[in-house]
Amino acid sequence: MTRHPVRRVLVLGLSTVMFGLLPLVLLGGASTAHASSAVRLASPNTVASGAVASDATAAEQQLADKYVPIAELKTQTSECDSSGEQYLPAPVDVVFNDPQVALRERVNGGSSSTDPVIMRAPAAADLHDLGANYYLDLPGNPRDPGCGYAKWFRTRMAGYAPTTYAHVLTDDGKLVLQYWFYYVFNDFNNKHESDWEMMQLVFDAPTAQQALATAPSSMILAQHGGGETAKWTDKKVQKDGDHPIVYPSAGSHATQYSNGVFVGWGENGTGFGCDTTTAPSTRVPLTAVLLPDGAVGASSPFAWLTYKGSWGELSGGEYDGPTGPADKTQWTSPIAWQARQRSSSLDVSGASAAFGPGPTTVFCNVSAFGSTLFTRLGTDPKGVYAVVAAVIAATAGLFFISRKTIGEALVLYRRHWKAFIVIGLVLIPVGLVFNEFQYLVRSVPPGEQLFGVLNDQNHDGNFAAALIVGVGQHIVGIVIVGPAVIEAFRRIELGERLDVVAIYREAFRRFPDTAKAVLLATVIVAPLTLVVVGVPIAVWLLVRWIFTPQAVMLDGQRGRAALKRSAAAAGKFSHWLRTAGSSLLLFLIGAAPGPIVGLGFLIFRSSSVEFANGVSSFIFAAFLPFSFLGYTVLYRNRQKRQSELAHPTTFGEPSTREPGSTAREPA
């Protein structure tokens, strides 16, 4: 079963974020896969060796066939797309009799670089009764898998049907029907060779013959170190006739009841990170191969059941290959094991913050990025340490060059915090309006039909709806809330009282000028991001024009004139770098606190996603004005510095210019 490196990944991932990597995860976001291809299915006519156990009853095989699950695997967009599912539930035969697979014996802690090879191309009989000091070594490096395992698997899977192993036993007077799924690689946060997952159905009957005459009473889907239970009649249990439909998570293979994004931080047997089963998915029927429940000899095709070693390379801790089904608690005590598991999982696919980056989105990206660093630590420790050191140094450097701007902005924000918070809170109702707008567009004709067609074709409807909300909300932040903060700054400069209603009235009056200038910059920058060579130019222009709202609101500039005034304030190369660094840091200060606090509520207070998102939205709305205030202070200081350089004060002659004064040009 998939494990979870909770403490190590949590510490490394969140610490890395605090040292400045948050913009990567804030901006990375969760993307919707647009399907064009899927894992190629093997021929459904060939099953694993020993398709029917010699000592199995016909009733048990009939029961296994009646309820064999159907898997919905997340569709890939290309052959090596790791955001989709690269592997099928396979027969274990795919790893046997292959010269690329080695059987090793663990010596002095275990390492594939030093442990002796007992044999190559082992068969099922070669694993019979081997102890825990042995392990299989598949072709590849689990710490750096690339597409190697996936390509190897496709070659080995040729001629086999997607398979699940059925295990029938009686426990506490109830018949239990288990389905075990074998995958050759676990491509989750803790990458490792081979992965065993399972599910089970419980019947209120003692024998297979009696179970055939009734329906299951309960079931459980295994997920990492635990599982999620359900009654057979629960709405969340999807079926095609008698066949339950299950959704293995892409990469981790934790089995879910539906499409979604399921968050866990190691509690109650969940993994650490986000399990993704979002649409589009490919339906994969499975062939049930019945396993014996009694003794298995070396000549049996199921001789591998007695193997107590690992099914993958020993790469260290959570990256070691797992042991087989018979080594699991639920193999012999399924009823007691199921009774200890939870009845629900945290699905965040339909939740969204009113405004700003949601804590769950940040958590998914942070955990994945932190796990990537931890994984790389095993193959390139110097490189990882260099990256972390560089990030720490860069973050310290950003704080150093921005200390004056942040200090002045903090003084202003602290003196007028009530006004700035009220200005920022406008984001929350605006966010709610946009989410409601998204619902109406998707639910009311003709939008309902349009998004329905998009979803039927390639599931782009949900992506388009999310894009509408995200873009709309951020435009509001730039052209309404930002100008309001800038207008408040102007009034502070002039010593005027901060009336939030009057401030927003002025911001709305200047809205056409602000919107046109921002739109002009967007029209120029956005197309450049569509090609690789255009991205550096887009970043350069974005920094040059970051003060466009300030040029409109403080200096009365319009259109191209506003862009030119902003570019002049940003300065040339060395000053441009300082502007870029300070702007990035100000963005982090505004965007990071909300999702971090919201994530704290989710992890340490077990709050609902809706509550955590609400807290995150409120904090984001309160801190975003500080970012705009910092940009404005930076803009004004740049103008002062440039004016002093252009008109230096003669030594001994006092300057007649009032600090912070501004000659506002007519609109």
C-alpha positions in Angstrom: 0.0 0.0 0.0 1.1 3.6 -0.6 2.7 5.2 2.5 3.1 8.9 3.4 6.2 10.7 4.7 4.2 13.1 6.8 6.6 14.9 9.0 9.6 15.1 6.7 7.6 16.3 3.7 5.6 18.8 5.8 8.6 20.3 7.4 10.6 20.5 4.1 7.6 21.7 2.0 6.3 24.4 4.3 9.7 25.6 5.3 10.7 25.9 1.7 7.6 28.0 1.1 8.5 30.3 4.0 11.9 30.8 2.4 10.3 32.2 -0.8 9.1 29.5 -3.0 5.4 30.3 -2.5 5.0 32.3 -5.7 5.7 29.0 -7.6 2.8 27.2 -5.9 0.5 30.2 -5.7 0.8 30.8 -9.4 1.1 27.1 -10.3 -2.5 26.3 -9.4 -4.2 23.0 -10.2 -4.7 22.6 -13.9 -7.4 20.7 -15.7 -6.2 18.0 -18.0 -7.5 18.1 -21.6 -7.8 14.6 -22.8 -6.5 13.5 -26.1 -5.2 10.0 -25.3 -5.1 7.5 -22.5 -3.0 4.6 -21.2 -3.1 2.0 -24.0 -5.2 -1.0 -22.9 -3.9 -4.4 -23.2 -5.8 -7.1 -25.1 -8.8 -8.1 -22.9 -8.4 -11.7 -24.1 -5.3 -12.7 -22.1 -5.5 -13.0 -18.3 -2.8 -13.7 -15.7 -1.4 -17.1 -15.2 -3.5 -19.3 -12.9 -6.7 -17.5 -13.8 -8.6 -19.9 -11.6 -7.0 -21.2 -8.4 -7.0 -25.0 -8.3 -8.7 -25.1 -4.9 -11.2 -22.4 -5.5 -14.9 -23.1 -5.6 -17.0 -22.3 -8.6 -19.2 -20.1 -6.4 -16.3 -18.0 -5.3 -15.2 -17.4 -8.9 -18.8 -16.6 -9.8 -19.0 -14.1 -6.9 -15.7 -12.5 -7.9 -16.9 -12.1 -11.5 -20.3 -10.7 -10.4 -18.9 -7.8 -8.4 -15.5 -7.3 -10.2 -15.0 -3.5 -10.1 -14.7 -1.2 -13.1 -11.8 1.3 -12.8 -12.0 4.9 -14.0 -8.4 6.0 -14.6 -7.5 9.6 -15.1 -6.9 10.2 -18.8 -3.4 11.2 -20.1 -2.9 13.9 -22.6 0.3 12.3 -23.9 2.3 9.1 -23.5 4.4 10.4 -20.6 1.8 12.7 -19.0 2.2 12.1 -15.3 -0.8 14.2 -14.4 -2.9 11.3 -15.8 -2.6 7.7 -14.9 0.4 6.0 -16.6 -0.3 2.5 -15.3 -3.1 -0.1 -15.4 -4.0 -2.6 -12.6 -1.8 -5.4 -13.9 -1.1 -9.1 -13.3 2.1 -9.7 -11.4 3.3 -11.7 -14.4 4.5 -8.4 -16.0 7.5 -8.4 -13.6 8.3 -12.1 -13.9 10.7 -13.7 -16.3 12.2 -10.4 -17.4 16.0 -10.2 -17.4 15.7 -6.5 -16.5 14.2 -7.4 -13.2 16.6 -8.5 -10.4 16.0 -10.4 -7.2 18.3 -9.0 -4.5 19.1 -9.8 -0.9 19.2 -7.0 1.6 22.7 -6.7 3.2 23.7 -4.1 5.8 20.7 -1.9 5.6 19.8 -2.5 1.9 21.0 -0.6 -1.2 20.5 -1.7 -4.8 24.0 -0.3 -5.6 25.7 -2.8 -3.2 23.2 -5.6 -2.4 24.0 -8.8 -4.3 21.8 -10.0 -7.1 20.4 -13.5 -6.3 19.1 -14.0 -9.8 17.7 -12.2 -12.8 14.3 -12.7 -14.5 12.8 -14.4 -11.3 9.6 -16.3 -11.7 6.7 -16.7 -9.3 8.2 -20.0 -8.0 11.5 -18.2 -7.2 9.8 -16.0 -4.7 8.1 -18.9 -2.8 8.6 -18.5 1.0 11.4 -15.9 0.6 11.8 -13.8 3.7 11.7 -10.0 4.3 15.4 -9.6 3.5 14.7 -10.0 -0.2 13.4 -7.5 -2.7 12.7 -7.1 -6.4 14.6 -4.4 -8.3 12.7 -3.2 -11.4 14.5 -1.3 -14.2 14.7 2.3 -13.3 15.4 4.8 -10.5 12.3 5.5 -8.3 13.8 8.8 -7.2 14.1 9.9 -10.8 11.5 7.9 -12.7 11.1 10.1 -15.8 9.0 8.1 -18.3 11.2 4.9 -18.1 8.9 2.9 -15.9 5.8 3.8 -17.9 7.4 2.8 -21.2 8.8 -0.4 -19.7 5.3 -1.2 -18.3 3.6 -0.8 -21.7 6.0 -3.2 -23.3 5.5 -5.8 -20.5 1.7 -5.4 -20.4 1.3 -6.4 -24.1 -0.9 -9.4 -24.3 -2.3 -9.1 -20.8 -5.7 -7.8 -19.7 -6.1 -5.3 -16.8 -6.4 -7.5 -13.8 -7.6 -7.5 -10.2 -6.9 -10.4 -7.8 -9.9 -11.6 -5.8 -9.6 -13.0 -2.3 -12.5 -14.7 -0.6 -12.5 -15.5 3.1 -14.9 -15.7 6.1 -14.3 -13.4 9.1 -16.5 -13.0 12.2 -19.3 -15.0 10.5 -19.3 -12.7 7.4 -18.0 -13.4 3.9 -15.5 -10.9 2.7 -14.7 -10.4 -1.0 -11.4 -8.5 -1.5 -10.0 -7.2 -4.8 -6.3 -6.4 -4.9 -4.8 -4.2 -7.5 -1.1 -4.3 -8.5 0.6 -1.4 -10.2 4.3 -1.5 -11.2 5.0 2.0 -10.0 3.7 4.5 -7.4 4.2 8.0 -8.9 3.0 10.0 -5.9 4.9 12.2 -3.4 6.7 9.1 -2.1 7.7 7.5 -5.4 8.5 3.8 -5.2 8.5 0.7 -7.4 5.4 -1.5 -7.3 2.2 -0.5 -5.5 -0.5 -2.7 -4.0 -4.0 -1.3 -3.4 -7.3 -3.0 -2.6 -11.0 -2.8 -1.8 -13.4 -5.2 -0.2 -17.1 -6.0 0.0 -18.7 -7.5 3.1 -21.7 -9.8 2.9 -24.0 -10.8 5.8 -23.6 -14.4 4.7 -21.1 -17.1 5.7 -20.5 -18.7 2.3 -20.0 -17.7 -1.3 -23.2 -19.6 -2.3 -25.3 -17.6 0.1 -23.6 -14.4 -0.8 -24.6 -14.9 -4.4 -28.2 -14.7 -3.3 -27.9 -11.3 -1.6 -26.1 -8.0 -1.9 -23.1 -6.7 0.0 -23.9 -4.8 3.2 -20.8 -2.7 3.3 -17.5 -2.0 1.6 -14.3 -0.1 1.9 -11.8 1.4 -0.6 -8.2 1.4 0.5 -6.4 4.7 0.5 -2.8 4.9 1.5 -2.5 3.8 5.2 -6.2 3.5 5.7 -9.5 3.5 3.7 -13.0 5.0 3.4 -16.0 2.9 4.2 -19.5 2.9 2.8 -22.8 1.1 2.9 -23.5 -0.7 -0.4 -26.6 1.4 -0.8 -24.9 4.8 -0.1 -25.3 7.4 -2.9 -21.5 7.8 -3.2 -21.1 4.2 -4.3 -21.4 4.2 -8.1 -22.3 1.0 -9.9 -22.8 -0.4 -13.3 -25.2 -3.2 -12.5 -23.5 -5.1 -9.7 -20.1 -3.8 -10.6 -18.8 -0.9 -8.3 -17.1 1.9 -10.2 -13.9 3.0 -8.5 -11.5 5.9 -9.2 -7.8 5.2 -8.6 -6.0 8.5 -7.9 -3.5 9.4 -10.6 0.0 8.3 -9.5 -0.9 7.2 -5.9 -3.6 4.7 -6.8 -5.5 5.5 -3.6 -9.0 4.3 -4.6 -11.8 6.8 -4.4 -15.6 6.7 -4.9 -15.8 9.6 -7.4 -14.0 12.2 -9.5 -12.4 14.9 -7.3 -9.4 16.2 -5.5 -8.9 14.6 -2.1 -6.7 16.2 0.5 -4.9 14.4 3.4 -2.2 15.4 5.8 -1.5 11.9 7.3 -4.5 11.7 9.7 -6.7 8.7 9.9 -4.7 6.8 7.3 -4.8 9.4 4.6 -1.8 10.2 2.5 0.1 13.5 2.7 -0.8 15.5 -0.3 -3.6 15.6 -2.8 -5.1 12.6 -4.6 -6.5 13.5 -8.0 -9.3 11.7 -9.8 -10.7 14.6 -11.7 -12.2 14.2 -15.2 -11.6 13.2 -17.9 -11.2 9.6 -17.1 -11.0 6.3 -19.1 -13.2 3.4 -18.2 -11.2 0.2 -17.7 -13.0 -3.2 -17.1 -11.0 -5.6 -15.0 -10.6 -9.3 -15.1 -10.9 -11.1 -11.7 -8.3 -13.7 -10.9 -9.2 -15.7 -7.9 -6.5 -16.2 -5.2 -6.3 -19.3 -3.0 -6.9 -18.7 0.7 -5.1 -21.8 1.9 -1.5 -23.1 1.7 0.3 -22.4 -1.6 3.1 -24.6 -2.9 6.2 -23.6 -4.9 4.7 -25.1 -8.1 1.5 -23.0 -7.8 1.1 -20.0 -10.1 0.4 -18.1 -6.9 3.7 -19.1 -5.2 4.4 -15.3 -5.0 1.7 -15.1 -2.3 4.1 -16.5 0.3 6.8 -14.0 -0.5 7.5 -11.7 2.5 10.0 -9.4 0.8 9.5 -6.1 -1.0 8.1 -5.8 -4.5 10.4 -2.9 -5.4 13.8 -1.5 -4.9 14.9 -0.3 -1.5 15.5 3.4 -2.0 15.2 4.5 1.6 12.2 4.8 4.0 9.1 5.8 2.3 10.6 5.2 -1.1 11.0 1.4 -0.5 8.9 -1.0 -2.5 5.8 -2.4 -0.6 5.3 -5.9 0.7 2.5 -8.1 -0.9 -1.2 -8.6 0.0 -0.7 -11.5 2.4 1.6 -9.3 4.6 -1.3 -6.9 5.2 -3.5 -6.8 8.3 -6.7 -6.9 6.2 -5.7 -10.1 4.5 -6.4 -12.1 7.7 -8.5 -9.7 9.8 -10.6 -7.7 7.3 -13.6 -7.0 9.5 -11.6 -5.6 12.4 -9.5 -3.6 10.0 -12.5 -2.1 8.2 -14.1 -1.1 11.6 -11.1 1.1 12.4 -11.3 3.2 9.1 -13.0 6.5 8.4 -16.3 6.9 6.5 -15.5 10.0 4.4 -12.7 11.8 2.6 -12.0 15.6 2.2 -12.9 16.4 -1.4 -12.0 20.0 -2.3 -12.6 19.8 -6.0 -15.9 21.8 -5.8 -14.7 24.3 -3.1 -13.4 27.7 -3.9 -12.3 30.7 -1.9 -14.4 33.9 -2.3 -11.2 35.6 -3.5 -7.5 34.9 -3.5 -5.5 31.6 -3.6 -7.3 28.9 -1.7 -5.5 27.1 1.1 -6.2 23.7 -0.4 -4.7 24.7 -3.8 -1.6 26.0 -2.0 -1.3 22.8 0.1 -1.6 20.6 -3.0 1.2 22.5 -4.7 3.4 22.9 -1.6 3.2 19.2 -0.7 4.0 18.1 -4.3 6.9 20.6 -4.5 8.3 19.8 -1.1 8.1 16.1 -1.9 9.9 16.7 -5.2 12.7 18.3 -3.3 12.8 15.5 -0.7 12.8 12.9 -3.5 15.7 14.7 -5.3 17.6 14.8 -2.0 18.3 11.1 -2.5 19.8 11.5 -5.9 21.3 15.0 -5.9 21.7 16.3 -2.3 24.1 19.0 -3.3 21.7 20.3 -5.9 18.8 20.4 -3.4 20.9 22.2 -0.8 22.1 24.6 -3.4 18.5 25.4 -4.5 17.4 25.9 -0.9 20.4 28.0 0.0 19.8 30.1 -3.2 16.2 30.6 -2.3 17.0 31.7 1.3 19.7 34.1 0.0 17.3 35.5 -2.6 14.6 36.0 0.0 16.9 37.7 2.4 18.1 39.9 -0.5 14.6 40.8 -1.4 13.8 41.9 2.2 17.0 43.9 2.3 16.4 45.9 -0.9 12.7 46.3 0.0 13.1 47.2 3.7 12.5 50.9 3.2 9.4 50.4 1.0 8.0 47.8 3.3 8.7 49.9 6.4 7.0 53.0 5.0 4.0 51.0 3.8 3.7 49.3 7.2 3.7 52.7 9.0 0.9 54.0 6.7 -1.1 50.7 6.9 -0.8 50.6 10.7 -2.0 54.2 11.1 -5.0 53.7 8.8 -5.6 50.0 9.0 -9.4 50.3 9.5 -9.8 52.2 6.2 -7.5 49.8 4.3 -9.3 46.7 5.6 -12.7 48.1 4.6 -11.3 48.9 1.2 -10.0 45.3 0.8 -13.2 43.6 2.1 -15.0 44.7 -1.1 -13.2 41.7 -2.7 -15.3 39.2 -0.7 -18.8 40.2 -2.0 -17.3 40.6 -5.5 -15.9 37.1 -5.2 -19.2 35.7 -4.2 -20.9 37.5 -7.1 -18.4 36.0 -9.5 -19.0 32.5 -8.1 -22.7 33.0 -8.3 -22.2 34.3 -11.9 -20.3 31.1 -12.7 -23.2 29.0 -11.3 -25.7 30.9 -13.4 -23.7 30.7 -16.6 -23.4 27.0 -16.2 -27.0 26.4 -15.1 -29.1 28.7 -17.2 -29.6 28.4 -21.0 -27.7 28.9 -23.3 -24.7 28.6 -21.0 -25.9 25.3 -19.7 -25.9 23.8 -23.1 -22.6 25.4 -24.1 -20.7 24.1 -21.0 -22.5 20.7 -21.4 -21.1 20.4 -24.9 -17.6 21.3 -23.8 -17.7 18.8 -21.0 -19.1 16.1 -23.2 -16.3 16.6 -25.7 -13.2 17.1 -23.6 -14.3 18.3 -20.1 -13.2 21.9 -21.0 -16.4 23.3 -19.5 -15.3 23.2 -15.9 -12.0 24.8 -16.9 -13.7 27.6 -18.8 -16.0 28.3 -15.9 -13.1 28.5 -13.5 -11.2 30.7 -15.9 -14.1 33.1 -16.1 -14.2 33.5 -12.3 -10.5 33.7 -11.8 -9.8 36.3 -14.4 -12.8 38.3 -13.4 -11.8 38.4 -9.8 -8.3 39.5 -10.5 -9.4 42.2 -12.9 -11.5 43.6 -10.1 -8.6 43.5 -7.8 -6.4 45.5 -10.2 -8.8 48.1 -11.5 -11.1 48.7 -8.5 -9.4 47.8 -5.2 -5.9 48.8 -6.3 -7.0 52.3 -7.4 -8.9 52.8 -4.2 -5.8 52.0 -2.2 -3.8 54.5 -4.4 -6.5 57.2 -3.9 -6.2 56.6 -0.2 -2.5 57.1 -0.4 -2.9 60.4 -2.3 -5.3 61.7 0.4 -2.8 60.7 3.1 -0.1 62.7 1.2 -2.4 65.7 1.2 -3.4 65.3 4.8 -7.0 64.6 4.0 -9.4 62.4 5.9 -9.9 58.9 4.6 -13.6 58.5 3.7 -13.9 55.0 2.1 -17.1 55.9 0.3 -15.5 59.0 -1.2 -12.3 57.0 -2.0 -14.3 54.4 -4.0 -16.3 57.1 -5.7 -13.1 58.6 -7.0 -11.8 55.2 -8.0 -14.9 54.5 -9.9 -14.7 57.9 -11.6 -11.2 57.1 -12.8 -12.2 53.5 -13.7 -12.4 54.0 -17.5 -8.8 55.4 -17.5 -7.5 52.7 -15.3 -9.3 49.9 -17.1 -8.1 51.1 -20.6 -4.5 51.4 -19.5 -4.5 48.0 -17.8 -6.3 46.4 -20.8 -3.7 47.9 -23.2 -0.9 46.4 -21.2 -2.7 43.0 -21.0 -3.4 42.9 -24.8 0.4 43.4 -25.4 1.7 41.1 -22.7 -0.7 38.2 -22.9 0.1 37.0 -26.4 3.8 37.0 -25.6 3.2 34.3 -23.0 1.9 31.8 -25.6 5.4 31.2 -27.0 8.6 30.3 -25.0 10.7 33.0 -26.5 8.1 35.6 -25.7 7.9 34.8 -21.9 11.1 36.8 -21.0 9.8 39.8 -22.9 6.4 39.5 -21.2 8.1 39.5 -17.8 10.2 42.5 -18.7 7.2 44.5 -19.8 5.1 43.3 -16.9 7.6 44.8 -14.4 7.9 48.0 -16.5 4.2 48.5 -16.5 3.4 47.4 -12.9 2.9 51.0 -11.8 0.2 51.7 -14.5 -2.6 52.2 -11.9 -0.4 54.5 -9.9 0.4 56.6 -13.1 -3.3 56.9 -13.7 -4.5 57.7 -10.2 -1.6 59.9 -9.0 -0.4 61.5 -12.1 -3.5 61.7 -14.3 -1.9 59.7 -17.1 -4.0 57.8 -19.7 -3.4 54.9 -22.1 0.2 54.8 -23.5 1.2 57.8 -21.4 0.4 55.8 -18.3 2.5 52.9 -19.5 5.4 55.2 -20.3 5.2 56.9 -16.8 5.2 53.5 -15.2 8.2 52.3 -17.2 10.1 55.5 -16.3 9.5 54.8 -12.6 10.5 51.1 -13.0 13.9 52.3 -14.4 16.5 50.6 -16.5 18.2 47.3 -15.9 19.6 47.6 -12.3 16.5 49.5 -11.1 14.3 47.2 -13.1 15.7 44.2 -11.1 15.1 46.0 -7.8 11.5 46.8 -8.9 10.9 43.2 -9.9 12.3 41.9 -6.6 10.4 44.3 -4.5 7.2 43.7 -6.4 7.5 40.0 -6.0 8.0 40.3 -2.3 5.0 42.7 -1.9 2.9 40.2 -3.9 3.9 37.4 -1.4 3.1 39.6 1.6 -0.3 40.2 0.2 -1.1 36.7 -1.1 0.6 34.3 1.3 -0.9 34.9 4.7 -4.5 34.0 3.7 -3.9 30.4 2.4 -1.2 29.7 5.1 -3.7 30.6 7.9 -6.5 28.7 6.1 -4.3 25.7 5.8 -3.5 25.9 9.5 -7.3 25.7 10.3 -7.6 22.7 8.0 -4.7 20.7 9.5 -4.7 21.7 13.1 -8.3 22.6 13.8 -10.0 20.0 11.4 -12.1 22.9 10.1 -14.3 22.5 7.0 -13.0 23.5 3.7 -15.6 26.2 3.4 -14.6 27.7 6.7 -10.9 27.6 5.9 -11.6 29.2 2.5 -13.6 31.9 4.2 -10.8 32.7 6.7 -8.3 32.6 3.8 -10.5 35.0 1.8 -10.9 37.5 4.7 -7.2 37.6 5.4 -6.4 37.9 1.7 -8.8 40.8 1.4 -7.1 42.5 4.4 -3.6 42.0 3.2 -4.0 42.8 -0.5 -4.3 46.5 0.1 -0.9 46.4 1.8 0.6 45.0 -1.4 -1.0 47.9 -3.5 0.1 50.3 -0.8 3.7 49.0 -1.1 3.6 49.3 -4.9 2.5 52.9 -4.5 5.1 53.8 -1.9 7.7 52.2 -4.2 6.4 54.2 -7.2 6.5 57.5 -5.3 10.0 56.9 -3.9 11.3 56.1 -7.4 9.9 59.3 -8.6 11.5 61.3 -5.8 14.8 59.6 -6.4 14.7 60.3 -10.1 13.7 63.9 -9.5 16.6 64.4 -7.0 19.1 63.0 -9.6 17.7 65.2 -12.3 17.6 68.3 -10.2 20.3 68.0 -7.4 20.1 70.4 -4.6 23.1 72.7 -4.3 25.2 72.0 -1.2 24.0 74.2 1.6 20.9 75.3 -0.3 17.7 73.8 1.3 15.2 72.2 -1.1 12.0 74.0 -1.6 10.1 70.8 -2.5 7.8 69.4 0.1 8.4 65.7 0.9 5.7 63.6 -0.7 4.2 66.5 -2.6 2.7 65.8 -6.0 1.7 67.9 -8.9 -1.4 66.0 -10.1 -2.1 66.6 -13.7 -5.6 67.2 -14.9 -7.5 64.1 -15.9 
